[in-house]
Amino acid sequence: MRCWFVYLIRTGSGTLYTGITTDTRRRFAEHCTGGARAARALRGKGPLTLEYQIETPDKPTALKLERAIKRWPKQKKEGLIAGTEPLPHV
């Protein structure tokens, strides 16, 4: 059984992007190259930095967590990155 990760990437302008993957290093590299597999929201928005990642036990949990974090305001996401905001309960 593969582990899934939820991650946050910061763009050059400070915007935070949230996504899920089974391989954070590979996925971040895809976003950085800006190729066909990169998220459209991140193309041309570099430099990109991987700000946060957390392992989840399965894809459904990762999807629920991603959805919850995407609904948060930026200030709350910054707290998650800083370690002052707890993860949402999913």
C-alpha positions as protocol buffer text, in pm:
chain_id: "A"
residue {
  index: 1
  type: MET
  ca { x: 0 y: 0 z: 0 }
}
residue {
  index: 2
  type: ARG
  ca { x: 139 y: 336 z: -106 }
}
residue {
  index: 3
  type: CYS
  ca { x: 149 y: 639 z: 117 }
}
residue {
  index: 4
  type: TRP
  ca { x: 2 y: 966 z: -3 }
}
residue {
  index: 5
  type: PHE
  ca { x: 124 y: 1314 z: 78 }
}
residue {
  index: 6
  type: VAL
  ca { x: -46 y: 1651 z: 97 }
}
residue {
  index: 7
  type: TYR
  ca { x: 191 y: 1936 z: 12 }
}
residue {
  index: 8
  type: LEU
  ca { x: 199 y: 2316 z: -11 }
}
residue {
  index: 9
  type: ILE
  ca { x: 413 y: 2503 z: -262 }
}
residue {
  index: 10
  type: ARG
  ca { x: 484 y: 2876 z: -249 }
}
residue {
  index: 11
  type: THR
  ca { x: 512 y: 3067 z: -577 }
}
residue {
  index: 12
  type: GLY
  ca { x: 746 y: 3356 z: -642 }
}
residue {
  index: 13
  type: SER
  ca { x: 466 y: 3599 z: -561 }
}
residue {
  index: 14
  type: GLY
  ca { x: 386 y: 3425 z: -231 }
}
residue {
  index: 15
  type: THR
  ca { x: 71 y: 3239 z: -336 }
}
residue {
  index: 16
  type: LEU
  ca { x: 27 y: 2895 z: -178 }
}
residue {
  index: 17
  type: TYR
  ca { x: -71 y: 2595 z: -390 }
}
residue {
  index: 18
  type: THR
  ca { x: -199 y: 2274 z: -228 }
}
residue {
  index: 19
  type: GLY
  ca { x: -180 y: 1930 z: -390 }
}
residue {
  index: 20
  type: ILE
  ca { x: -147 y: 1556 z: -327 }
}
residue {
  index: 21
  type: THR
  ca { x: 94 y: 1295 z: -457 }
}
residue {
  index: 22
  type: THR
  ca { x: 263 y: 964 z: -378 }
}
residue {
  index: 23
  type: ASP
  ca { x: 608 y: 1113 z: -445 }
}
residue {
  index: 24
  type: THR
  ca { x: 657 y: 1472 z: -330 }
}
residue {
  index: 25
  type: ARG
  ca { x: 1010 y: 1506 z: -471 }
}
residue {
  index: 26
  type: ARG
  ca { x: 904 y: 1391 z: -819 }
}
residue {
  index: 27
  type: ARG
  ca { x: 587 y: 1602 z: -820 }
}
residue {
  index: 28
  type: PHE
  ca { x: 770 y: 1916 z: -705 }
}
residue {
  index: 29
  type: ALA
  ca { x: 1026 y: 1866 z: -982 }
}
residue {
  index: 30
  type: GLU
  ca { x: 741 y: 1838 z: -1235 }
}
residue {
  index: 31
  type: HIS
  ca { x: 593 y: 2165 z: -1111 }
}
residue {
  index: 32
  type: CYS
  ca { x: 933 y: 2337 z: -1124 }
}
residue {
  index: 33
  type: THR
  ca { x: 1000 y: 2238 z: -1485 }
}
residue {
  index: 34
  type: GLY
  ca { x: 666 y: 2385 z: -1596 }
}
residue {
  index: 35
  type: GLY
  ca { x: 611 y: 2103 z: -1844 }
}
residue {
  index: 36
  type: ALA
  ca { x: 294 y: 1923 z: -1946 }
}
residue {
  index: 37
  type: ARG
  ca { x: 263 y: 1750 z: -1606 }
}
residue {
  index: 38
  type: ALA
  ca { x: 297 y: 2074 z: -1406 }
}
residue {
  index: 39
  type: ALA
  ca { x: -15 y: 2228 z: -1256 }
}
residue {
  index: 40
  type: ARG
  ca { x: -140 y: 2513 z: -1475 }
}
residue {
  index: 41
  type: ALA
  ca { x: -173 y: 2729 z: -1166 }
}
residue {
  index: 42
  type: LEU
  ca { x: 205 y: 2706 z: -1113 }
}
residue {
  index: 43
  type: ARG
  ca { x: 334 y: 2748 z: -1469 }
}
residue {
  index: 44
  type: GLY
  ca { x: 545 y: 3060 z: -1500 }
}
residue {
  index: 45
  type: LYS
  ca { x: 498 y: 3144 z: -1131 }
}
residue {
  index: 46
  type: GLY
  ca { x: 848 y: 3053 z: -1009 }
}
residue {
  index: 47
  type: PRO
  ca { x: 1066 y: 3031 z: -827 }
}
residue {
  index: 48
  type: LEU
  ca { x: 873 y: 2764 z: -641 }
}
residue {
  index: 49
  type: THR
  ca { x: 950 y: 2640 z: -292 }
}
residue {
  index: 50
  type: LEU
  ca { x: 811 y: 2332 z: -122 }
}
residue {
  index: 51
  type: GLU
  ca { x: 686 y: 2473 z: 208 }
}
residue {
  index: 52
  type: TYR
  ca { x: 504 y: 2183 z: 371 }
}
residue {
  index: 53
  type: GLN
  ca { x: 427 y: 1815 z: 331 }
}
residue {
  index: 54
  type: ILE
  ca { x: 254 y: 1556 z: 544 }
}
residue {
  index: 55
  type: GLU
  ca { x: 208 y: 1183 z: 492 }
}
residue {
  index: 56
  type: THR
  ca { x: -141 y: 1035 z: 496 }
}
residue {
  index: 57
  type: PRO
  ca { x: -235 y: 666 z: 509 }
}
residue {
  index: 58
  type: ASP
  ca { x: -434 y: 658 z: 184 }
}
residue {
  index: 59
  type: LYS
  ca { x: -564 y: 858 z: -111 }
}
residue {
  index: 60
  type: PRO
  ca { x: -914 y: 928 z: 29 }
}
residue {
  index: 61
  type: THR
  ca { x: -761 y: 1081 z: 341 }
}
residue {
  index: 62
  type: ALA
  ca { x: -519 y: 1288 z: 131 }
}
residue {
  index: 63
  type: LEU
  ca { x: -805 y: 1416 z: -87 }
}
residue {
  index: 64
  type: LYS
  ca { x: -1015 y: 1514 z: 216 }
}
residue {
  index: 65
  type: LEU
  ca { x: -721 y: 1692 z: 379 }
}
residue {
  index: 66
  type: GLU
  ca { x: -631 y: 1870 z: 55 }
}
residue {
  index: 67
  type: ARG
  ca { x: -990 y: 1987 z: 11 }
}
residue {
  index: 68
  type: ALA
  ca { x: -1005 y: 2115 z: 370 }
}
residue {
  index: 69
  type: ILE
  ca { x: -675 y: 2304 z: 343 }
}
residue {
  index: 70
  type: LYS
  ca { x: -771 y: 2459 z: 8 }
}
residue {
  index: 71
  type: ARG
  ca { x: -1074 y: 2616 z: 179 }
}
residue {
  index: 72
  type: TRP
  ca { x: -856 y: 2784 z: 443 }
}
residue {
  index: 73
  type: PRO
  ca { x: -754 y: 3149 z: 415 }
}
residue {
  index: 74
  type: LYS
  ca { x: -386 y: 3212 z: 348 }
}
residue {
  index: 75
  type: GLN
  ca { x: -319 y: 3317 z: 708 }
}
residue {
  index: 76
  type: LYS
  ca { x: -432 y: 2977 z: 835 }
}
residue {
  index: 77
  type: LYS
  ca { x: -216 y: 2797 z: 575 }
}
residue {
  index: 78
  type: GLU
  ca { x: 81 y: 3006 z: 690 }
}
residue {
  index: 79
  type: GLY
  ca { x: 9 y: 2887 z: 1045 }
}
residue {
  index: 80
  type: LEU
  ca { x: 11 y: 2526 z: 927 }
}
residue {
  index: 81
  type: ILE
  ca { x: 351 y: 2582 z: 765 }
}
residue {
  index: 82
  type: ALA
  ca { x: 482 y: 2754 z: 1079 }
}
residue {
  index: 83
  type: GLY
  ca { x: 351 y: 2473 z: 1300 }
}
residue {
  index: 84
  type: THR
  ca { x: 107 y: 2694 z: 1493 }
}
residue {
  index: 85
  type: GLU
  ca { x: -210 y: 2572 z: 1320 }
}
residue {
  index: 86
  type: PRO
  ca { x: -327 y: 2212 z: 1366 }
}
residue {
  index: 87
  type: LEU
  ca { x: -433 y: 1996 z: 1075 }
}
residue {
  index: 88
  type: PRO
  ca { x: -806 y: 1985 z: 1005 }
}
residue {
  index: 89
  type: HIS
  ca { x: -987 y: 1675 z: 1126 }
}
residue {
  index: 90
  type: VAL
  ca { x: -1087 y: 1462 z: 828 }
}
